[in-house]
Every structure is written in structure tokens, then in C-alpha cells.
Amino acid sequence: MRSAVRRRLLALGFALLASAATAADYRAPRTSFGAPSLEGVWTNSSVTTLQRPATFKALVASDVEEAALVDGFRKAVGQANAAFVDPSKPAPPVVETAPQADIVETDMHLARVRGEYRTSAIVDPSDGRIPFTEAGRQAVKAANRETYDDPESRPTSERCLIGVGSPDGPPMINTAFNSNYQIVQTPDYVAINIEMNHAARVIRLAGRRHIPEAIRPWMGDSFGWWDGDTLVVETANLNPQGAIHTVGGGFAYSPRGRLTERFTRVANDRILYEFTVDDPVNFTRPWSGQIPLRATKGPIYEYACHEGNYSLPNALAGARAQEREAEAARPTASPSR
């Protein structure tokens, strides 16, 4: 019995070593102009969140933990869907095949990096949590504060400026839907078409100088270079209003924030996306994460956000009406004698 167990463990060990050797020996395909190719359509969909939930104590989850999480998510989704089902209506027709059926809106599993189930995108610090300063905590509160005072105080995702869940980033966070990306390369640029919100990042490869500090695009200003087969991207000029909103709590940048990303094609169907956030105002130390990108078939769906948010005047007008009603209901002070 013991010898059989020993043989199985040895076989597993040799398989892991062989897998590691294969990954180390992998060489990314080349574009027509000789650069490592990241081109294709990719998805980062998973239920792994940016920060580690309290239910997990380590970065890597066991098969049992992952199975329990998946079961819990499926039950929760089933209960939520059942709440919107009208039992008096007949069942919908069965669709044998559907266009783009391989594109899954949400992968109900934890993300896998190097064959391991990951409980958080953050890998450093080891607790999987963002190391906020007090200024960083206050910046998050300010980013989440919603009022109806004016158009600019409404959420950026509501105004179609930034995608829901911050898939555009940077960093590019996995979300529950529209989690697809298309990467296109030229000798001088790498462009990332982000399905949600129809956003596009254009990373220039010529010159390592940022635009003037006063110009702060929603996704910052990015330039990149090749380190072997890895695309390294540095982003600065991050917009403080372009906060990262995601499941489990996000964060905001100060004007001193910088981000370094690394895109490494580790297999024909996999890119390892790594990032490090460095902002001495909002964080006590730099912190880093990893998110896998998996190949998927396209094309990218059109994401028809209501450009200019045509409903926003109605929302603001409704708030003004509520204010008038509250003012009219307020007791009138008796005149003094």
C-alpha cells in the first residue's frame, strides 16, 4: 500500500517537474516584424477577487476549497435567477448552438496561475490585502461617495467613462461580464481593445518619456518596452478620479501613483499578466498582483454604453424635485413676537 502511494507521489512530482520545464522552455510566437506575439482575443474572467477574502488564509486554494467556492457561487446565482422567473410562463426554447458559445460571460472558478488556484490577484503582501495609508483609505471613501449635486459627482462607470469593475484599469481587473480583450501589435505600438465600455489602451514603444503631468487621461499615460519575451509597461499621469472599483473593495491613485505591468505569453493559450502599484501617498509600500489571461475566440462584442449618459439630466432633476419636496414639508418657524 505504501509503495503504491509512493509511486503515485513520485509520478506526480515528475509530472510537475516536466510541466515546469515545459513552461521554462516555452518561446512565444513572433509577429511578422519579429516581436514576441501577444496578439489575439483573451479573457481574464474568474471569481478570484483583487483582495483575498477572509474565508481564505493562503494565496493558493486546495481543490476542496475551490470546489466548495464554486458550489456556493452556483447556488447563489441559481437563487438569484429563480427570483426573476415567472412560474406561470412556459420554459424558454432550447438553443442547440449559439454564436460565440465558447465565450463564457463568467468563469465560475478561481483563477489558475502555474496550475494553482489563486484566492486573490494580490500576491504581495502575503496577506493579499492592499496596504493602505490613512490618506489611501480616505481616497477610497471619496471615490465611493456619490451625490446628485452635479454630473461630475456621479460614478465614472455610470457616465460611461470607465468600465464597471475596472476591467480597463490599469491594472486590468477581472469582472463578472464582458471580460474580453483584443491585443493588436505594430512595431511602434501595442493596442488593447477592452470589450467593456469599448475602451482602448494604446501603449507606445518608442521613447520612455511621459506626457506633461497636467494631462491625466482616465487610464493614465503608458509606454512600454520588451524585456526578452515580456512586454513591460510603465504608466504614470494616473487620474485621481479614475479610481479602481472592484469586488471586495478598490483603491484610488494619488498624483504620484505609478504602475508597472508585465505581459508574458507563457503558453499558446495563456498570458501571465503581472502588475505592481507604487504610490507612496496612498500605500505604505508597493504591492503586486497576478491575473491570468486565457485565449478565447472572438470577435469582441460591441458594448453599447449610453454615451453621454442621456438619463443623467433626469436623475439630477429627480434629486432637485426631492429636495423641493423636503423643503416644502419642513415646518415653518413661528414668527417671534
N, C-alpha and C positions, 0 to 999 in steps of 0.2 A: 504494500500500500504506500509506504513512504517513498519507495523507489519510483513509483508511478507519479506521485506528486512532484518528486524531484525532477523527473524527466519533463513534466509539463512546465515547471518553472524555468528550467534550462531552455526549453523551446521558446517560451515567451521572452526570455532575456535575449536570445539570439535574434528573434523577430524584431524586438525593439532596437537592437544594435544595427540590424540591417536597414530598418526604416530610417534611423538617424544618419547612417552612412549615405543612403539614397538621397535624403534631403540635403546633406552637405555637398554631395556631388552634383546636385541639380544646377543646370545653367539655363537661365531664361532665354527664350527665343529672341531673335533680333528683328528689328524693323528693317525696312528697305534701306535705311540710311545708317544701319549698324548699331543703333542704341538698343539697350535691353527693352523688350516689349512688355508694356503693361496694358496694351490695348485690349478692348473687349467690353462686355457688359458684366457687371459684378453686383453682388448683393451682400450686405452685412447684417441681414435680418437674423435675430436671435432674441431670446428672453434674458440674456445677460445684460445687466444694467451697468452704468458707468461706475457707481459706487457699490460696494459689497453690502448686501442686506444683512441684518443682524442674525438671520437664520443660518448663515454660513460662517464658519470660523476660519476657513483657509481659502486660498486662491483657487485651488483645484478641488472639484467636487467628485465624489465617488459615483459609480454607476447607480447605486441605490439612491443617493441624494438627488441625482439628476432625474431618475425615473419618478421619484416622489414629486419633484417640482413640476415635471411635465404633466403628471396626472392631475395635480392641483390646478394648473392653468387650464387644462381641457375641461375640467368640471366647472370652473368659474366662467369660462366662455360659454359653455353649454347652458348654464343657468341664466346668463345674461341674454343669450339669444332666445331662450324659451320665454323670457319676459315680454318679448315683442311678437310672439307668434299668436295669431288668432285661430283658436282651435275650431272655429266654425267654418273656416275656409279650407278648400282641398289642398293637398300637398302640391308643391310646385313640380313641373315636369322634370324628368331625369335627363340630364345633358350628358351624352356619351363622350363627346370631345368638345373642348373649348379652345379658342385661340390663346396662345401663350399659357397653356395649362401648367407648364413647368415653372412658371414664375409664382412662387408662393408669397402671399402677402405677408404672413408672419411665420417664421420658423419657430415652432413651439419648443425648441430645445436650447440648452445652454450653448454658447459659442465654444468651438473647439480650436485650441491653439496647440500645435505639436501633439495632437492626439489627446489632449487633456481638456476636460470640461472646465470652463472658467466661470467663477462665481462673480467676477467683476471685470470690467475693462481695465480698471486701475491695477497695476502690478507693483507700483512703488509710490507711496509707502506700502509696507507689507499688510497693513490692516485694510487696504482697499478703500480708504476714505480720503477725501480732499483735505489737505492741511490748511485750513482757513486761518487767516489773521482776523482780528476783530473787524478791520476795515473790509475784509473779504466777506464776512458774514453780513455786514450792513449793506454791502453792494448787492448781495443776493436778495435781501429784503426789498431794496429799492427796485431791483429788476422785476420782482414779483408783485410790486404794488400797482394795482390797477385802479384808475379813476376814470370818470367820464367828464373831466374838466375840459379836455381838448383832444384833437385827433392824436397828437403825439404821445399822450399818456396811455393810449390803448396798446395791447400787446403787439409786438412786431409781427408775430405769426398771423394774428387776426388781420393785420393790414397787408398781408402777402409780401412782407419784406424778408422774412426768414421762415424756413420750413418748420412745421410742427415737430417738436422733439429734437431740433437742431441736427438734421442729417447733413446739412451743408457745412455747419461748423464755422471755422475749424476749432477743435477736432471734429471729424465727421462721425457723429454718434448714430448707432443703430436705433431704429424706431419700429413702431408696430405696423407701418404700412408705407408703401412707396419707397422701399429701402434699396433702390437700384441706382447704379452709377454706370456711366459710359465714359471710358477713358480713350482719348484720341491724342496722338503724338505727332509732332513735326520736329525737325532738327532744333528749332528755337523755342518751342512751347510744349507744355503738356496741359491739355484741357480736360476737365472733369465735368461732364453733364450730370447734374444731380436731378433725379426724377422728380422728387417732391419740390414743388414751387418753381419748377423749371429753372432752377438756379444753375449757374455755370462758374466754375473757378478756372481762371487762366493763369498758369504758372510759367513765368518766363525763365529761360535757361541761360540767357546771355546777360552777364553783369550781375554783381552782388551788391546792389545799392537800392535802398528803399526809396519810395516817393516821399515828398515832404511830409513832415509829421502832422501838419494841419489837415491833410487829406486822409480820412479814415473810412474806407469802404466797409460795408457790412461784414464782409469776410476777410478784412484786412488786406495787406499787400504782400504777395508771395513771390519769391524767386527760388529756384532750385538748381541742383547740380547732381551729377552721377558719382556715387562712391561705389565703384565696382558695378554690381548689378542692382544696387539700391538707389532709388531716387530720394534724395534728401531735400526737404523743403523748409525754408525759414519764412515765417510770417510775422510781420510787425504791423504797426499802424492799426491795431485792432480797435474796433468801435466799442466804447464802453456800453452803448445801448444794444449792441449785438450780443446780449448775454446768451449763454448756453442753457436752454430749458430742456430737461430730460427727466425720465422716470427716476425717482429716488433722490431728486434734488440736483440742481445745476450749479452754475457759477457765473461770475462776471469778470471781465478783464478791467484792469486799470490802464491808463495810457502807457504804462511801462511794460505791459504784458507782451510776451513773445512766445511763439510756438514753433517747435521743431518737429517735423513729421518725416517718417521713413516708410517708403513703399518698396517692398521686396517681394518679387514673384518667387515663391518657394516651391511651386508645382504648376503644372499646366492649368489647373483649375483653382489655384489658390494664390492670393496675395496676402502677406502679413503687413498690416497697417499698424505702425507704432507712432506714438506721439509723446512729447514732453512739454509741459506747460511751465513757463518760468515767469513769474510776476511777483517781485519782492514786496509789492504793496498789499496784494490780496491773499498771498500764501506765504507760509513760514518757510517753505523750501520748494524747489522744483519737484514736480510729480509726473509720473509717466503711466501710459496705458497701452494696451494691445487689443486690436479688433481684427478678426479675420475677414477677408473679402473672398467670397466664393463665386466662381464663374456661373453665369446663368444665361439663358437665351434671351434675346431682345425681340423686338425693339423696345426702347424706353417708352413708357406710356406718356401721353400728354397729361399734364397736371394743370387743370383749368381753375386756378385760384381767381377769385373775383377781384380782378385788378383794380386798384384804387379804392377797393372796399366800398362799393356803392351803398351798402347798408349802414355805413358808419354815420352819415347825417341823421338817419332815423334813430340810431342808438343814442346819439348825443341829444337829439330833440326829445326823445323819451325821458332822458335824465333831467332835462330842463323842465319838462312837464311835471315830473315827480317833485322837483324842488319847489315849483309853484304851488302844487297841491299841499306840500308840507308847510309852506309858508302861510297858505290860506287857513290851514287847520290850527295854526298856532294861536293860543289865547291872546286876545288883545289886552294890553295892560290898561288898568283903570286910570283915568286922569287924576292927578294929585290935586287936592283942594288947598 
